[in-house]
Every structure is written in structure tokens, then in C-alpha cells.
Amino acid sequence: MNAIESPCILVCSMDIKTGYCFGCGRTQGEIGTWIAMAPSERRAIMAELPARLETVERRPRRETRRARMAREGGMTEPD
């Protein structure tokens, strides 16, 4: 089974004004139907996400898991 690419960064909070998620830029409807979408539909939406994220009213206040991992230098191997 192939993994489905997702723009989710674990910041699941919606901008009321635009209707876009602060983390990934998708709408609630897109998030809910993401798995059922054809790969071409997902690629088309992903191409729009950078522009959408520029329109959100505010940025999320909490640090995302991905940002924290990047800041900390990634994951470390357990001893």
C-alpha cells in the first residue's frame, strides 16, 4: 500500500476568516476527504497551499512538532 502524501504539520486550527487551516492551508472539507481524493486532486490543492497560507489572518501561536524537531536538530536514536 502506498502512503498518501499530506501537507499536515499537526497544527489543526482553522482561520475563521479564510476557512483555511493555519498549519497546512487546507479547508475542513479538503482535510476530511483527503484520503478519498485522486492523487491529481491532492497535487492541485498542494500547489495552492503556499498562496493560501499567506492569506490567513494570524499565524499559529504554538510551535509545531515539525518546527521543534528542526530546531532541536531532528530525532535522536534511543540508546
HTML snippet that shows the backbone in 3Dmol.js (N, CA, C, O; Angstrom):
<script src="https://3Dmol.org/build/3Dmol-min.js"></script>
<div id="view" style="width:600px;height:400px;position:relative"></div>
<script>
const pdb = `
ATOM      1  N   MET A   1       0.846  -1.183   0.000  1.00  0.00           N
ATOM      2  CA  MET A   1       0.000   0.000   0.000  1.00  0.00           C
ATOM      3  C   MET A   1       0.889   1.242   0.000  1.00  0.00           C
ATOM      4  O   MET A   1       1.830   1.324   0.790  1.00  0.00           O
ATOM      5  N   ASN A   2       0.611   2.187  -0.854  1.00  0.00           N
ATOM      6  CA  ASN A   2       1.370   3.434  -0.921  1.00  0.00           C
ATOM      7  C   ASN A   2       0.881   4.421   0.119  1.00  0.00           C
ATOM      8  O   ASN A   2      -0.314   4.515   0.395  1.00  0.00           O
ATOM      9  N   ALA A   3       1.829   5.162   0.695  1.00  0.00           N
ATOM     10  CA  ALA A   3       1.465   6.211   1.642  1.00  0.00           C
ATOM     11  C   ALA A   3       0.907   7.401   0.869  1.00  0.00           C
ATOM     12  O   ALA A   3       1.369   7.714  -0.229  1.00  0.00           O
ATOM     13  N   ILE A   4      -0.082   8.056   1.449  1.00  0.00           N
ATOM     14  CA  ILE A   4      -0.673   9.233   0.824  1.00  0.00           C
ATOM     15  C   ILE A   4       0.028  10.457   1.379  1.00  0.00           C
ATOM     16  O   ILE A   4       0.048  10.670   2.591  1.00  0.00           O
ATOM     17  N   GLU A   5       0.601  11.258   0.504  1.00  0.00           N
ATOM     18  CA  GLU A   5       1.271  12.475   0.923  1.00  0.00           C
ATOM     19  C   GLU A   5       0.255  13.449   1.497  1.00  0.00           C
ATOM     20  O   GLU A   5      -0.838  13.624   0.958  1.00  0.00           O
ATOM     21  N   SER A   6       0.638  14.075   2.599  1.00  0.00           N
ATOM     22  CA  SER A   6      -0.250  15.034   3.248  1.00  0.00           C
ATOM     23  C   SER A   6       0.559  16.258   3.671  1.00  0.00           C
ATOM     24  O   SER A   6       1.702  16.127   4.108  1.00  0.00           O
ATOM     25  N   PRO A   7      -0.030  17.441   3.542  1.00  0.00           N
ATOM     26  CA  PRO A   7       0.658  18.653   3.973  1.00  0.00           C
ATOM     27  C   PRO A   7       0.499  18.927   5.470  1.00  0.00           C
ATOM     28  O   PRO A   7       0.985  19.945   5.964  1.00  0.00           O
ATOM     29  N   CYS A   8      -0.170  18.040   6.192  1.00  0.00           N
ATOM     30  CA  CYS A   8      -0.452  18.253   7.614  1.00  0.00           C
ATOM     31  C   CYS A   8       0.838  18.399   8.410  1.00  0.00           C
ATOM     32  O   CYS A   8       1.768  17.608   8.251  1.00  0.00           O
ATOM     33  N   ILE A   9       0.890  19.428   9.278  1.00  0.00           N
ATOM     34  CA  ILE A   9       2.031  19.618  10.169  1.00  0.00           C
ATOM     35  C   ILE A   9       1.583  19.594  11.629  1.00  0.00           C
ATOM     36  O   ILE A   9       2.271  20.112  12.509  1.00  0.00           O
ATOM     37  N   LEU A  10       0.428  18.991  11.872  1.00  0.00           N
ATOM     38  CA  LEU A  10      -0.106  18.806  13.221  1.00  0.00           C
ATOM     39  C   LEU A  10      -0.475  20.119  13.910  1.00  0.00           C
ATOM     40  O   LEU A  10      -0.389  20.223  15.134  1.00  0.00           O
ATOM     41  N   VAL A  11      -0.881  21.108  13.138  1.00  0.00           N
ATOM     42  CA  VAL A  11      -1.429  22.356  13.667  1.00  0.00           C
ATOM     43  C   VAL A  11      -2.849  22.426  13.136  1.00  0.00           C
ATOM     44  O   VAL A  11      -3.109  23.056  12.111  1.00  0.00           O
ATOM     45  N   CYS A  12      -3.747  21.790  13.825  1.00  0.00           N
ATOM     46  CA  CYS A  12      -5.120  21.671  13.337  1.00  0.00           C
ATOM     47  C   CYS A  12      -5.990  22.750  13.959  1.00  0.00           C
ATOM     48  O   CYS A  12      -6.722  22.509  14.918  1.00  0.00           O
ATOM     49  N   SER A  13      -5.896  23.934  13.396  1.00  0.00           N
ATOM     50  CA  SER A  13      -6.654  25.083  13.865  1.00  0.00           C
ATOM     51  C   SER A  13      -7.042  25.896  12.641  1.00  0.00           C
ATOM     52  O   SER A  13      -6.203  26.191  11.790  1.00  0.00           O
ATOM     53  N   MET A  14      -8.318  26.257  12.556  1.00  0.00           N
ATOM     54  CA  MET A  14      -8.818  26.919  11.358  1.00  0.00           C
ATOM     55  C   MET A  14      -8.899  28.435  11.533  1.00  0.00           C
ATOM     56  O   MET A  14      -9.290  28.935  12.589  1.00  0.00           O
ATOM     57  N   ASP A  15      -8.524  29.146  10.485  1.00  0.00           N
ATOM     58  CA  ASP A  15      -8.687  30.593  10.428  1.00  0.00           C
ATOM     59  C   ASP A  15     -10.144  30.863  10.072  1.00  0.00           C
ATOM     60  O   ASP A  15     -10.610  30.457   9.008  1.00  0.00           O
ATOM     61  N   ILE A  16     -10.846  31.531  10.940  1.00  0.00           N
ATOM     62  CA  ILE A  16     -12.279  31.768  10.734  1.00  0.00           C
ATOM     63  C   ILE A  16     -12.535  32.605   9.479  1.00  0.00           C
ATOM     64  O   ILE A  16     -13.493  32.350   8.750  1.00  0.00           O
ATOM     65  N   LYS A  17     -11.691  33.593   9.228  1.00  0.00           N
ATOM     66  CA  LYS A  17     -11.914  34.487   8.096  1.00  0.00           C
ATOM     67  C   LYS A  17     -11.746  33.785   6.745  1.00  0.00           C
ATOM     68  O   LYS A  17     -12.582  33.946   5.856  1.00  0.00           O
ATOM     69  N   THR A  18     -10.673  33.008   6.588  1.00  0.00           N
ATOM     70  CA  THR A  18     -10.406  32.374   5.296  1.00  0.00           C
ATOM     71  C   THR A  18     -10.955  30.956   5.193  1.00  0.00           C
ATOM     72  O   THR A  18     -11.225  30.477   4.092  1.00  0.00           O
ATOM     73  N   GLY A  19     -11.123  30.277   6.334  1.00  0.00           N
ATOM     74  CA  GLY A  19     -11.551  28.887   6.326  1.00  0.00           C
ATOM     75  C   GLY A  19     -10.414  27.912   6.094  1.00  0.00           C
ATOM     76  O   GLY A  19     -10.646  26.721   5.890  1.00  0.00           O
ATOM     77  N   TYR A  20      -9.179  28.412   6.124  1.00  0.00           N
ATOM     78  CA  TYR A  20      -8.008  27.566   5.911  1.00  0.00           C
ATOM     79  C   TYR A  20      -7.369  27.189   7.243  1.00  0.00           C
ATOM     80  O   TYR A  20      -7.406  27.954   8.207  1.00  0.00           O
ATOM     81  N   CYS A  21      -6.781  25.992   7.276  1.00  0.00           N
ATOM     82  CA  CYS A  21      -6.034  25.551   8.448  1.00  0.00           C
ATOM     83  C   CYS A  21      -4.754  26.388   8.548  1.00  0.00           C
ATOM     84  O   CYS A  21      -4.079  26.621   7.545  1.00  0.00           O
ATOM     85  N   PHE A  22      -4.427  26.837   9.758  1.00  0.00           N
ATOM     86  CA  PHE A  22      -3.207  27.617   9.967  1.00  0.00           C
ATOM     87  C   PHE A  22      -1.957  26.811   9.638  1.00  0.00           C
ATOM     88  O   PHE A  22      -0.949  27.374   9.210  1.00  0.00           O
ATOM     89  N   GLY A  23      -2.015  25.515   9.831  1.00  0.00           N
ATOM     90  CA  GLY A  23      -0.843  24.669   9.621  1.00  0.00           C
ATOM     91  C   GLY A  23      -0.616  24.272   8.182  1.00  0.00           C
ATOM     92  O   GLY A  23       0.494  24.406   7.668  1.00  0.00           O
ATOM     93  N   CYS A  24      -1.665  23.778   7.518  1.00  0.00           N
ATOM     94  CA  CYS A  24      -1.466  23.225   6.178  1.00  0.00           C
ATOM     95  C   CYS A  24      -2.126  24.035   5.065  1.00  0.00           C
ATOM     96  O   CYS A  24      -1.742  23.906   3.902  1.00  0.00           O
ATOM     97  N   GLY A  25      -3.103  24.859   5.397  1.00  0.00           N
ATOM     98  CA  GLY A  25      -3.763  25.675   4.381  1.00  0.00           C
ATOM     99  C   GLY A  25      -4.969  25.035   3.729  1.00  0.00           C
ATOM    100  O   GLY A  25      -5.586  25.638   2.851  1.00  0.00           O
ATOM    101  N   ARG A  26      -5.322  23.815   4.142  1.00  0.00           N
ATOM    102  CA  ARG A  26      -6.492  23.159   3.554  1.00  0.00           C
ATOM    103  C   ARG A  26      -7.770  23.598   4.263  1.00  0.00           C
ATOM    104  O   ARG A  26      -7.727  24.092   5.390  1.00  0.00           O
ATOM    105  N   THR A  27      -8.906  23.414   3.592  1.00  0.00           N
ATOM    106  CA  THR A  27     -10.205  23.666   4.205  1.00  0.00           C
ATOM    107  C   THR A  27     -10.612  22.418   4.984  1.00  0.00           C
ATOM    108  O   THR A  27     -10.007  21.359   4.821  1.00  0.00           O
ATOM    109  N   GLN A  28     -11.634  22.539   5.831  1.00  0.00           N
ATOM    110  CA  GLN A  28     -12.123  21.374   6.562  1.00  0.00           C
ATOM    111  C   GLN A  28     -12.601  20.291   5.605  1.00  0.00           C
ATOM    112  O   GLN A  28     -12.351  19.107   5.831  1.00  0.00           O
ATOM    113  N   GLY A  29     -13.274  20.681   4.559  1.00  0.00           N
ATOM    114  CA  GLY A  29     -13.753  19.719   3.577  1.00  0.00           C
ATOM    115  C   GLY A  29     -12.613  18.968   2.907  1.00  0.00           C
ATOM    116  O   GLY A  29     -12.690  17.755   2.710  1.00  0.00           O
ATOM    117  N   GLU A  30     -11.558  19.691   2.559  1.00  0.00           N
ATOM    118  CA  GLU A  30     -10.397  19.055   1.932  1.00  0.00           C
ATOM    119  C   GLU A  30      -9.707  18.096   2.897  1.00  0.00           C
ATOM    120  O   GLU A  30      -9.286  17.006   2.509  1.00  0.00           O
ATOM    121  N   ILE A  31      -9.595  18.510   4.149  1.00  0.00           N
ATOM    122  CA  ILE A  31      -8.978  17.646   5.157  1.00  0.00           C
ATOM    123  C   ILE A  31      -9.792  16.366   5.312  1.00  0.00           C
ATOM    124  O   ILE A  31      -9.234  15.271   5.370  1.00  0.00           O
ATOM    125  N   GLY A  32     -11.112  16.511   5.380  1.00  0.00           N
ATOM    126  CA  GLY A  32     -11.988  15.368   5.587  1.00  0.00           C
ATOM    127  C   GLY A  32     -12.037  14.389   4.430  1.00  0.00           C
ATOM    128  O   GLY A  32     -12.276  13.199   4.632  1.00  0.00           O
ATOM    129  N   THR A  33     -11.812  14.878   3.224  1.00  0.00           N
ATOM    130  CA  THR A  33     -11.892  13.993   2.055  1.00  0.00           C
ATOM    131  C   THR A  33     -10.531  13.687   1.440  1.00  0.00           C
ATOM    132  O   THR A  33     -10.461  13.083   0.370  1.00  0.00           O
ATOM    133  N   TRP A  34      -9.455  14.092   2.097  1.00  0.00           N
ATOM    134  CA  TRP A  34      -8.104  13.962   1.556  1.00  0.00           C
ATOM    135  C   TRP A  34      -7.792  12.534   1.113  1.00  0.00           C
ATOM    136  O   TRP A  34      -7.282  12.331   0.011  1.00  0.00           O
ATOM    137  N   ILE A  35      -8.082  11.564   1.936  1.00  0.00           N
ATOM    138  CA  ILE A  35      -7.751  10.178   1.616  1.00  0.00           C
ATOM    139  C   ILE A  35      -8.530   9.684   0.398  1.00  0.00           C
ATOM    140  O   ILE A  35      -8.012   8.884  -0.382  1.00  0.00           O
ATOM    141  N   ALA A  36      -9.751  10.146   0.228  1.00  0.00           N
ATOM    142  CA  ALA A  36     -10.589   9.693  -0.879  1.00  0.00           C
ATOM    143  C   ALA A  36     -10.274  10.402  -2.199  1.00  0.00           C
ATOM    144  O   ALA A  36     -10.727   9.962  -3.255  1.00  0.00           O
ATOM    145  N   MET A  37      -9.512  11.481  -2.153  1.00  0.00           N
ATOM    146  CA  MET A  37      -9.213  12.242  -3.372  1.00  0.00           C
ATOM    147  C   MET A  37      -8.237  11.489  -4.269  1.00  0.00           C
ATOM    148  O   MET A  37      -7.408  10.705  -3.808  1.00  0.00           O
ATOM    149  N   ALA A  38      -8.365  11.752  -5.552  1.00  0.00           N
ATOM    150  CA  ALA A  38      -7.408  11.220  -6.522  1.00  0.00           C
ATOM    151  C   ALA A  38      -6.071  11.946  -6.336  1.00  0.00           C
ATOM    152  O   ALA A  38      -6.055  13.106  -5.925  1.00  0.00           O
ATOM    153  N   PRO A  39      -4.963  11.285  -6.629  1.00  0.00           N
ATOM    154  CA  PRO A  39      -3.659  11.936  -6.498  1.00  0.00           C
ATOM    155  C   PRO A  39      -3.577  13.262  -7.253  1.00  0.00           C
ATOM    156  O   PRO A  39      -2.941  14.202  -6.775  1.00  0.00           O
ATOM    157  N   SER A  40      -4.202  13.352  -8.405  1.00  0.00           N
ATOM    158  CA  SER A  40      -4.166  14.607  -9.169  1.00  0.00           C
ATOM    159  C   SER A  40      -4.895  15.728  -8.431  1.00  0.00           C
ATOM    160  O   SER A  40      -4.472  16.882  -8.488  1.00  0.00           O
ATOM    161  N   GLU A  41      -5.995  15.396  -7.735  1.00  0.00           N
ATOM    162  CA  GLU A  41      -6.719  16.399  -6.944  1.00  0.00           C
ATOM    163  C   GLU A  41      -5.848  16.886  -5.781  1.00  0.00           C
ATOM    164  O   GLU A  41      -5.775  18.086  -5.513  1.00  0.00           O
ATOM    165  N   ARG A  42      -5.189  15.947  -5.095  1.00  0.00           N
ATOM    166  CA  ARG A  42      -4.319  16.334  -3.977  1.00  0.00           C
ATOM    167  C   ARG A  42      -3.168  17.214  -4.450  1.00  0.00           C
ATOM    168  O   ARG A  42      -2.835  18.206  -3.801  1.00  0.00           O
ATOM    169  N   ARG A  43      -2.559  16.855  -5.581  1.00  0.00           N
ATOM    170  CA  ARG A  43      -1.449  17.664  -6.115  1.00  0.00           C
ATOM    171  C   ARG A  43      -1.914  19.074  -6.464  1.00  0.00           C
ATOM    172  O   ARG A  43      -1.196  20.042  -6.212  1.00  0.00           O
ATOM    173  N   ALA A  44      -3.102  19.199  -7.040  1.00  0.00           N
ATOM    174  CA  ALA A  44      -3.630  20.525  -7.403  1.00  0.00           C
ATOM    175  C   ALA A  44      -3.834  21.379  -6.152  1.00  0.00           C
ATOM    176  O   ALA A  44      -3.506  22.565  -6.148  1.00  0.00           O
ATOM    177  N   ILE A  45      -4.371  20.783  -5.102  1.00  0.00           N
ATOM    178  CA  ILE A  45      -4.581  21.524  -3.854  1.00  0.00           C
ATOM    179  C   ILE A  45      -3.238  21.889  -3.235  1.00  0.00           C
ATOM    180  O   ILE A  45      -3.054  23.014  -2.770  1.00  0.00           O
ATOM    181  N   MET A  46      -2.300  20.947  -3.225  1.00  0.00           N
ATOM    182  CA  MET A  46      -0.994  21.224  -2.623  1.00  0.00           C
ATOM    183  C   MET A  46      -0.270  22.368  -3.335  1.00  0.00           C
ATOM    184  O   MET A  46       0.486  23.109  -2.708  1.00  0.00           O
ATOM    185  N   ALA A  47      -0.497  22.510  -4.624  1.00  0.00           N
ATOM    186  CA  ALA A  47       0.111  23.610  -5.376  1.00  0.00           C
ATOM    187  C   ALA A  47      -0.434  24.962  -4.920  1.00  0.00           C
ATOM    188  O   ALA A  47       0.259  25.975  -5.024  1.00  0.00           O
ATOM    189  N   GLU A  48      -1.672  24.986  -4.416  1.00  0.00           N
ATOM    190  CA  GLU A  48      -2.307  26.230  -3.965  1.00  0.00           C
ATOM    191  C   GLU A  48      -1.955  26.604  -2.519  1.00  0.00           C
ATOM    192  O   GLU A  48      -2.131  27.755  -2.121  1.00  0.00           O
ATOM    193  N   LEU A  49      -1.467  25.658  -1.743  1.00  0.00           N
ATOM    194  CA  LEU A  49      -1.309  25.879  -0.305  1.00  0.00           C
ATOM    195  C   LEU A  49      -0.377  27.027   0.078  1.00  0.00           C
ATOM    196  O   LEU A  49      -0.726  27.784   0.983  1.00  0.00           O
ATOM    197  N   PRO A  50       0.786  27.205  -0.552  1.00  0.00           N
ATOM    198  CA  PRO A  50       1.628  28.336  -0.147  1.00  0.00           C
ATOM    199  C   PRO A  50       0.914  29.688  -0.261  1.00  0.00           C
ATOM    200  O   PRO A  50       1.044  30.533   0.625  1.00  0.00           O
ATOM    201  N   ALA A  51       0.172  29.891  -1.329  1.00  0.00           N
ATOM    202  CA  ALA A  51      -0.565  31.153  -1.505  1.00  0.00           C
ATOM    203  C   ALA A  51      -1.674  31.275  -0.469  1.00  0.00           C
ATOM    204  O   ALA A  51      -1.924  32.363   0.050  1.00  0.00           O
ATOM    205  N   ARG A  52      -2.331  30.179  -0.170  1.00  0.00           N
ATOM    206  CA  ARG A  52      -3.395  30.211   0.839  1.00  0.00           C
ATOM    207  C   ARG A  52      -2.840  30.596   2.204  1.00  0.00           C
ATOM    208  O   ARG A  52      -3.432  31.408   2.915  1.00  0.00           O
ATOM    209  N   LEU A  53      -1.706  30.013   2.564  1.00  0.00           N
ATOM    210  CA  LEU A  53      -1.138  30.285   3.885  1.00  0.00           C
ATOM    211  C   LEU A  53      -0.737  31.752   4.054  1.00  0.00           C
ATOM    212  O   LEU A  53      -0.657  32.250   5.177  1.00  0.00           O
ATOM    213  N   GLU A  54      -0.490  32.431   2.955  1.00  0.00           N
ATOM    214  CA  GLU A  54      -0.182  33.869   3.012  1.00  0.00           C
ATOM    215  C   GLU A  54      -1.414  34.688   3.361  1.00  0.00           C
ATOM    216  O   GLU A  54      -1.286  35.842   3.768  1.00  0.00           O
ATOM    217  N   THR A  55      -2.607  34.117   3.212  1.00  0.00           N
ATOM    218  CA  THR A  55      -3.835  34.874   3.432  1.00  0.00           C
ATOM    219  C   THR A  55      -4.448  34.671   4.810  1.00  0.00           C
ATOM    220  O   THR A  55      -5.407  35.361   5.156  1.00  0.00           O
ATOM    221  N   VAL A  56      -3.921  33.741   5.606  1.00  0.00           N
ATOM    222  CA  VAL A  56      -4.534  33.512   6.915  1.00  0.00           C
ATOM    223  C   VAL A  56      -4.365  34.734   7.801  1.00  0.00           C
ATOM    224  O   VAL A  56      -3.361  35.443   7.720  1.00  0.00           O
ATOM    225  N   GLU A  57      -5.346  34.968   8.638  1.00  0.00           N
ATOM    226  CA  GLU A  57      -5.413  36.172   9.463  1.00  0.00           C
ATOM    227  C   GLU A  57      -4.263  36.271  10.464  1.00  0.00           C
ATOM    228  O   GLU A  57      -3.719  37.351  10.689  1.00  0.00           O
ATOM    229  N   ARG A  58      -3.905  35.155  11.052  1.00  0.00           N
ATOM    230  CA  ARG A  58      -2.797  35.140  12.002  1.00  0.00           C
ATOM    231  C   ARG A  58      -2.081  33.809  11.914  1.00  0.00           C
ATOM    232  O   ARG A  58      -2.624  32.835  11.394  1.00  0.00           O
ATOM    233  N   ARG A  59      -0.891  33.769  12.412  1.00  0.00           N
ATOM    234  CA  ARG A  59      -0.136  32.533  12.433  1.00  0.00           C
ATOM    235  C   ARG A  59      -0.423  31.787  13.729  1.00  0.00           C
ATOM    236  O   ARG A  59      -0.811  32.406  14.720  1.00  0.00           O
ATOM    237  N   PRO A  60      -0.241  30.484  13.743  1.00  0.00           N
ATOM    238  CA  PRO A  60      -0.484  29.736  14.984  1.00  0.00           C
ATOM    239  C   PRO A  60       0.469  30.186  16.078  1.00  0.00           C
ATOM    240  O   PRO A  60       1.609  30.559  15.802  1.00  0.00           O
ATOM    241  N   ARG A  61       0.003  30.151  17.313  1.00  0.00           N
ATOM    242  CA  ARG A  61       0.808  30.611  18.435  1.00  0.00           C
ATOM    243  C   ARG A  61       1.757  29.545  18.959  1.00  0.00           C
ATOM    244  O   ARG A  61       2.825  29.860  19.483  1.00  0.00           O
ATOM    245  N   ARG A  62       1.369  28.291  18.818  1.00  0.00           N
ATOM    246  CA  ARG A  62       2.223  27.249  19.350  1.00  0.00           C
ATOM    247  C   ARG A  62       3.207  26.762  18.291  1.00  0.00           C
ATOM    248  O   ARG A  62       2.944  26.834  17.091  1.00  0.00           O
ATOM    249  N   GLU A  63       4.314  26.279  18.756  1.00  0.00           N
ATOM    250  CA  GLU A  63       5.321  25.734  17.859  1.00  0.00           C
ATOM    251  C   GLU A  63       4.859  24.362  17.367  1.00  0.00           C
ATOM    252  O   GLU A  63       4.361  23.553  18.151  1.00  0.00           O
ATOM    253  N   THR A  64       5.021  24.109  16.097  1.00  0.00           N
ATOM    254  CA  THR A  64       4.616  22.821  15.561  1.00  0.00           C
ATOM    255  C   THR A  64       5.662  21.761  15.896  1.00  0.00           C
ATOM    256  O   THR A  64       6.821  22.075  16.167  1.00  0.00           O
ATOM    257  N   ARG A  65       5.236  20.520  15.873  1.00  0.00           N
ATOM    258  CA  ARG A  65       6.146  19.411  16.135  1.00  0.00           C
ATOM    259  C   ARG A  65       7.285  19.411  15.118  1.00  0.00           C
ATOM    260  O   ARG A  65       8.444  19.204  15.476  1.00  0.00           O
ATOM    261  N   ARG A  66       6.951  19.643  13.858  1.00  0.00           N
ATOM    262  CA  ARG A  66       7.970  19.666  12.810  1.00  0.00           C
ATOM    263  C   ARG A  66       8.980  20.782  13.044  1.00  0.00           C
ATOM    264  O   ARG A  66      10.180  20.568  12.871  1.00  0.00           O
ATOM    265  N   ALA A  67       8.523  21.963  13.433  1.00  0.00           N
ATOM    266  CA  ALA A  67       9.429  23.081  13.697  1.00  0.00           C
ATOM    267  C   ALA A  67      10.310  22.790  14.905  1.00  0.00           C
ATOM    268  O   ALA A  67      11.503  23.093  14.894  1.00  0.00           O
ATOM    269  N   ARG A  68       9.723  22.201  15.949  1.00  0.00           N
ATOM    270  CA  ARG A  68      10.504  21.872  17.139  1.00  0.00           C
ATOM    271  C   ARG A  68      11.591  20.843  16.815  1.00  0.00           C
ATOM    272  O   ARG A  68      12.725  20.966  17.276  1.00  0.00           O
ATOM    273  N   MET A  69      11.241  19.837  16.025  1.00  0.00           N
ATOM    274  CA  MET A  69      12.227  18.824  15.657  1.00  0.00           C
ATOM    275  C   MET A  69      13.357  19.435  14.835  1.00  0.00           C
ATOM    276  O   MET A  69      14.521  19.077  15.019  1.00  0.00           O
ATOM    277  N   ALA A  70      13.027  20.350  13.933  1.00  0.00           N
ATOM    278  CA  ALA A  70      14.045  21.011  13.129  1.00  0.00           C
ATOM    279  C   ALA A  70      14.952  21.869  14.009  1.00  0.00           C
ATOM    280  O   ALA A  70      16.170  21.883  13.837  1.00  0.00           O
ATOM    281  N   ARG A  71      14.340  22.581  14.952  1.00  0.00           N
ATOM    282  CA  ARG A  71      15.119  23.433  15.863  1.00  0.00           C
ATOM    283  C   ARG A  71      16.054  22.605  16.732  1.00  0.00           C
ATOM    284  O   ARG A  71      17.187  23.006  16.996  1.00  0.00           O
ATOM    285  N   GLU A  72      15.570  21.446  17.174  1.00  0.00           N
ATOM    286  CA  GLU A  72      16.348  20.592  18.056  1.00  0.00           C
ATOM    287  C   GLU A  72      17.334  19.701  17.285  1.00  0.00           C
ATOM    288  O   GLU A  72      18.075  18.927  17.890  1.00  0.00           O
ATOM    289  N   GLY A  73      17.339  19.807  15.994  1.00  0.00           N
ATOM    290  CA  GLY A  73      18.275  19.036  15.205  1.00  0.00           C
ATOM    291  C   GLY A  73      17.776  17.664  14.814  1.00  0.00           C
ATOM    292  O   GLY A  73      18.576  16.777  14.518  1.00  0.00           O
ATOM    293  N   GLY A  74      16.492  17.475  14.806  1.00  0.00           N
ATOM    294  CA  GLY A  74      15.913  16.194  14.389  1.00  0.00           C
ATOM    295  C   GLY A  74      15.795  15.221  15.527  1.00  0.00           C
ATOM    296  O   GLY A  74      16.036  15.545  16.690  1.00  0.00           O
ATOM    297  N   MET A  75      15.421  14.032  15.164  1.00  0.00           N
ATOM    298  CA  MET A  75      15.218  12.988  16.157  1.00  0.00           C
ATOM    299  C   MET A  75      16.559  12.316  16.472  1.00  0.00           C
ATOM    300  O   MET A  75      17.429  12.217  15.607  1.00  0.00           O
ATOM    301  N   THR A  76      16.710  11.868  17.687  1.00  0.00           N
ATOM    302  CA  THR A  76      17.909  11.152  18.095  1.00  0.00           C
ATOM    303  C   THR A  76      17.588   9.687  18.273  1.00  0.00           C
ATOM    304  O   THR A  76      16.454   9.320  18.581  1.00  0.00           O
ATOM    305  N   GLU A  77      18.584   8.857  18.079  1.00  0.00           N
ATOM    306  CA  GLU A  77      18.418   7.413  18.236  1.00  0.00           C
ATOM    307  C   GLU A  77      18.373   7.075  19.717  1.00  0.00           C
ATOM    308  O   GLU A  77      19.140   7.647  20.491  1.00  0.00           O
ATOM    309  N   PRO A  78      17.500   6.165  20.139  1.00  0.00           N
ATOM    310  CA  PRO A  78      17.491   5.745  21.536  1.00  0.00           C
ATOM    311  C   PRO A  78      18.746   4.931  21.835  1.00  0.00           C
ATOM    312  O   PRO A  78      19.276   4.247  20.959  1.00  0.00           O
ATOM    313  N   ASP A  79      19.219   5.010  23.089  1.00  0.00           N
ATOM    314  CA  ASP A  79      20.425   4.269  23.494  1.00  0.00           C
ATOM    315  C   ASP A  79      20.182   2.791  23.567  1.00  0.00           C
ATOM    316  O   ASP A  79      21.094   2.031  23.892  1.00  0.00           O
TER     317      ASP A  79
END
`;
const viewer = $3Dmol.createViewer("view");
viewer.addModel(pdb, "pdb");
viewer.setStyle({}, {cartoon: {color: "spectrum"}});
viewer.zoomTo();
viewer.render();
</script>
